[in-house]
Amino acid sequence: MAVLDAALSDDPFVTWLVAGRPSARRAYVELMLTEIALPRGLVQVALDGEAVVGAALWAPPRSFSLSAWDSVRLMPRMLSIIGWGRMRATSAKLDEIEQARPPEPYWLLTLLGIHPEHRRRGLGSALLGPILARCDEEDSVCACETAAAHNVTFYERHGFEVQASRPLAPGGPTSWSLWRSPAAASTAVPAPVPAAED
């Protein structure tokens, strides 16, 4: 969890979501790990020796949406992360992002982060590789979002294409929705390419 917290400390989407509060960012990472990735998804890690220096959190097809009960159960945690005063506007923007995802079934990259001290070594590309290969074998679509402009280029190198974009707040960062179809495998970079997210 500490590695993802450090990796996301400069992420525009997470910074917007938590209104720049480090404690809320840690709570968000914990929520994604304990309620989404570990019980129902897939977590891949990048190692430097025995130390974890990066992670990718994936939600397999039809696994990301929460049940009505889970939504109610997790509401207090979401309120503490987003804040009461920002909940309505933020929820509307999150709904807009969700509506820009492809029709099921699809794999969703929910988080990808490399510790700042270990970036630009190809680790982000290495973390993407196994699931992208699986999607190609299974003829599956995968999707992700980013609010960092330099990450758009990174994902495009791996066959993703921008489908939609929207400002997260007036004067704030832009969020891009990207999809990758199995056909994109022929145009993707065949080997890890160090980039900003790497």
GILIN-V105460 format. One record per helix or strand of 3 or more residues. SS is the DSSP state (A for helix, B for strand). FROM is the first residue (numbers start at 1). TO is the last residue. Records with the same first field share a line. If there is no record, write none. Layout:
# GILIN-V105460
SS->FROM-TO / FROM-TO
This chain:
# GILIN-V105460
A->2-7 / 12-17 / 22-40 / 68-82 / 84-99 / 116-118 / 123-138 / 149-157 / 182-186
B->42-48 / 51-59 / 106-114 / 141-146 / 161-167 / 174-180
